[in-house]
C-alpha cells in the first residue's frame, strides 16, 4: 500500500455522510419543481465566474513554476482572468435577474468584514503550506531515505519542510504535522462550548487572530537543525489559534439569504 490510499480513504466517509444527510437532514421545502428551480439558477453567471477564476488562478499557480512571471504564458491568463472577473461583476449587478452573488449583501458592514477576514484567513493557511514547501534551498524533493526526485509542479506542495529539509519520509512527515492538526479540533470545541454558554464570541475571534499571528511568526525560527521538541512546540500555537480565528460574527437577522452569505465566506477563504 502506497501513500496514494490517502486519496481513496475519503470516499467511504463521504458515502456515509451522504446517507446520513439523506435520512436525517431536515430542510425547509422550497416552492417549485426541479425544472423551475433550474431555470432560476444563474447559469451564465456561474459559467463566467468558473471560467474567469480558473484562468486567473492558473496564472497565479503556474507563475514562477511552469513559466517565468514576465512571460506571455502567465501574463495573458492573469490579464484575461482579471478582465473576465470584472465582466462577471458587471453581469451580476446589471444583467442577471437572480444573480449568483447578490450585490445587496455587500451593503452590510458585518458581512464585508467577515469576507475580508475569510480572505486573510485563507491566505494565512496557504501561506503556511508555501512557507513549508517553497524554500529556496531545496534543489530536490526527498521522498524516502535514499530516493530523490527533481522539484516539479506536481511535487511542489508535497515538498514540505519535514520532507525537504528534515528529510523525513512521507509517513513521518504526516506524523510531524500532528501538533497542528490535533490542536485544531479541541480548540474549536472549547471555543464553541464557551461561546455557546456565555453568548460571547468576540474574545475568541480576537484571541484567535493574536495567537495565529504569533504562531506564524515563531515558525520563522524553524531551522534545518531544529530538534523534534523544538518543531513540536513551534507548531502548537498556530494550531491553537487558526480555528478560533476563522469564526464569523452572527449574520444580521434581516439578511435572508444565509446560504449565499455562508457559501461566499467559504469561497473567499479557499
N, C-alpha and C positions, 0 to 999 in steps of 0.2 A: 504494500500500500504506500503510495507516494503522497506528497503534500497536496495534490490536486483533489483529494477527497474532501477538503475543506469547502470546495465549491458545491459539492453534492449533499453535504450533511444538512444544508438549509432546506432542501426540498421536502423531506418528511415533516419537518417542523412547520413549514408553510402549509402543507396539506392539512395538518391537524388544526392550524389556525383557521383555514378556510371553512372546515367543517364546523368548528365552534362558532364562527361568525354566522354561518347559515342558520344554525339552530337556536342560538342564544341572543343574537344581537337584535334588539327591538328598535326599529326605526319608524318614524312617522311616515305614513304613506303620502307620496307626492301626487297630487291630482294629475290625471292624464295618462294616456297609454305610452307604450315604448316608442312608437313612431313619432308621436307628438313631442316627446322629450328629446329624441334625436334631432328633430327639426329645430328645436330651440337652442341646441348646442352651437357654440361659436366655432364652427369647423374651420372657417377661413382664418380666424384669429389664432386658433391652435396650430394650424399649418405654418402661418407666418412666424409665430413665436418659436416653434420647434426648429424650423429651418434656420432662422437668424441666430438663435442661441447656439445651435450646433456648429454653424460656420465660425462664429466668433470664438467659441471655446476651443475649436480645433486650432485656430491661430495661436491662442494663448498656450495651449498644452504642447504644441509642436515647435513653438519658437525656442530657439537655442538647443533643441534636441534633434529634430529631423533636419531643419534648415536654420541658417542664421536669422536673427531678428530683423535685420535690414533687407532680407531677400523678398522677392515678389511673392514667393510661396506662402510667406507669413503675413506680409502687409496686405495682400489682396483679400484673404478671408477676414482679417481684422476690420478692414475698411467696409467690405460688403456686409459683414455681420452687424457692425455698428449702424450702418445706414438702414439695414433691414429691421433692426430693433426700433429705430426711430419711426419707420413706416408702420410697424406693428402698433406702436403707441398712438400714432395718428389714427389708424383704423379703429382702434378700441374706443377712442374718445369721440371721433366724428362720424363714424360709419356704422359700427356694429350696433344692432338693436338690443341684444343681450350680450354685452361684452364679456370676454373671458376674465378680464380684470376690470372690475367696476371702479371708475375713477373716483367715485364718492368716498371710498374707504380711505383715500389719502387726505381727506379734509379733516380727519381726526388726528390730533397730535399724539395721542397714546399709540395709535396704530402705526403712525410714521416712525416713532421712536422704537417700537417693537421691531419693525423691519430693519432699522439701522442696527440695532443690537444683534439681530439674527445674522446680518451680513458680516459684522465684525466677529461674531462667534464662529461662523463657518470658516472665515479667513484664518482665525487662530488655529482651528483644528487641522486644516490642510497645511498651514504653515509649519505645524509640528511635524507632519509627515515629510515635508520637503526639507526641513532643517535636519531631520534624522537621516535623510537619504541623499540629498544632493550636496554632499560635502565635496569640495574641490580636490581634496587629497585622494579621492578614490579613483584609481585607474581601472578598477575592475570590481566585479561583484563576487564575493566569496560564497559559494553555495554549499560548501562542505569542507571537511578538513583538508582535502588536497585537490579540490575542484574549483577552477576559476573560469569565469566567462566574461567577455567584454561587456562593458556597460552599454546597454541598448535601451530604447524606449520601453520595451516590454519588461525589462528587469529593473527599470529605474525606481519604481515605487516599492520594490521588494528589497532594494539595497539599503536596508535600514542600518542605523548606527550599530546595532548589535551584530549584524552580519558583515557589514563592510569594514567597520573599524575594530570591533571586538572579536571579529572572526568566529562568531557563534554559528552553529548550524541553524537551519530553519526552525527545527523543533525547540532548540534552546532560545532562539530569538522570540518565539511565541511565548515561552515561559517568562522571558525577561520583561515583557510588557505588562505582566500581571500587576505590578504596583500601580499602574494607571487604570487598567480595566477593572480590577477588583475593588477599587475605591469609588468608582463612578456610581454603581448601583446603591451601595449603602448610603452614600452622601445624598442621593436623590430621595431615598426612602426616609431618611432622617429629616431632611428639609420639608418634604411633603407632609410628614406627620406633624411637625411643629407648626407649619403654616396652616394646616387644617384645624388644629386645636386652638391656635391663637387668632387666626384670621389675618395675620400679618405676614407679608411676603417680601417687602422691600429690603429687609435686613439680609435675606438670602441672596437677592439679586446683587446688592452692593458687596456683600461679603464674597460671593462667588466670583465677581469680577476682580476684586482685590487679590484673592488667593490665586486665581488663574494668571493674573499679570505677574505676580511674584513667582508662581510656579514655572511659567515660561521663561522668566528671566534667569532663574537658577539653573535651567537646563544648559545655559551657556557655559557652565562650569564643567560639563562633561568633557573628558579628555580620553584619548586612546588608552591611557594607563589607569583610568578610573577603576577602582575596585568594585566588587559586587555590592558591598554595603553602601558605597557612595552613590552608584547609579540607582539603587533601590530607593534611597531616601530622597534623591533629587527628583525622582519621578512621582513621588507621592503627592506633593502639593497641587500639581496641575490636575491630577485625577480627582482630588477632593473638590476643586473649585470649578471644574468645567461644567458639571451638570447644574449646580445652582445658578451659574451664570447664564444658562440657557432658558431660565424661567421667563415667562412673559406676564405682564400685568393683566388683570382681568379685562376682557373685551367689553367695551361700552355696551350697555343693555339696549341702546337704541339702534345699534348696528345689527341688522337681522341676518346678514349673510356670514354667519360664523364659520361655515365650512370654507368659504372663499378666503376669509381672513387667515385661517389656520394654515391652509394649503400654501398661500403666498409666503407666510413666515417660514414654513419648512423649505420651500424652494429657495428662498434667499439665503438661508443658512447653508444649503447644499452648494 
